[in-house]
Amino acid sequence: MALLTNLPTDLLRTFIAVVELGGHSKAGAVLGRSQPAISLQIRRLEDLIRTPLLMQEGRSIHPTPAGEALLSYAREMVRINDEAVRYFHRSDMNGVLRIGLPTDYAVAFLQNTLTGFRRSHQDVDLEIHCDLSRELLQHLRSDDLDIIVATMPTGRMPYLSRAWVEQPVWAASETLELSSERPVPLGAHLEGCDYRSRMVEALDGAARRWRIVYTGPGISGLQNAVLNGLCVTALTRATMLPGMRELQVDEGFPKLEPLRVGLFYKHPRLSPAGLQLVSDLVASLESVGSGVNPLPN
């Protein structure tokens, strides 16, 4: 029987750090190793994979196509390794975790996970920041946030752990009567919101007039505006409330383009508490259905 190649997690951890932190020196500073030691580990991993994993572009280091493919597996393998170690070591966890969420996810199923985590880890302080996905991604890149959920403009993105698809639906009050002769009254989050752009694109594609009658950053205000009959909007089914109904294609509301959503974090930057929360979030995502992909496509 042919022998299988084992990929040591210490080499995978080094590879992740080099890619996510942008260089051998920064990875060495986080991992407590010299730059030559980091370079040696990368060469050992490339020998095992039998292909180059990194390439230099000017002063920047980027993964090769093979490195991109390995990165997804490496992040998952190291996460599972760390989860197993934490289970047996049972070490105390403390500190502050900064979580970034789009507004609708702050009140949907992820909220239960965060609440459960806080209840189980009383020495960990959670700071929740709600914003547009593009802002959350920028905050993660600049290390202002530790873990985020955000919509994805492209299929492959740095720091991605899990990806899934959300299907927005048109929501209106059960008592709202809409006239095809008048512009559709839209409620939306601020400019730059992916739901807002999908509504506009769908109505423009159907040559149906519209106007924005309500804007606001919070999901509760938008839900109230819909329930009070002020506007229609795009929501996920998880944020539909009693008293709302889903508008259909035969009423002049084209199907909205789905959204690809991801769970992002920088593994080398996370504390044991952060890695535990990631595992809890992954378990929560996997429990909601087969739309969750463990690796980016």
Secondary structure, DSSP 8 states (H G I E B T S, - for coil): --------HHHHHHHHHHHHHTSHHHHHHHHT--HHHHHHHHHHHHHHHTS--EEEETTEEEE-HHHHHHHHHHHHHHHHHHHHHHHHH-----EEEEEEE-HHHHSSHHHHHHHHHHHH-TTEEEEEEE--HHHHHHHHHTTS-SEEEEE-SSS--TTEEEEEEE--EEEEETT----TTS-EEEEE-STT-HHHHHHHHHHHHTT--EEEEEE-S-HHHHHHHHHTTS-BEEE-GGG--TTEEE--GGGT------EEEEEEE-GGG--HHHHHHHHHHHHHHHTT-TTEESS--
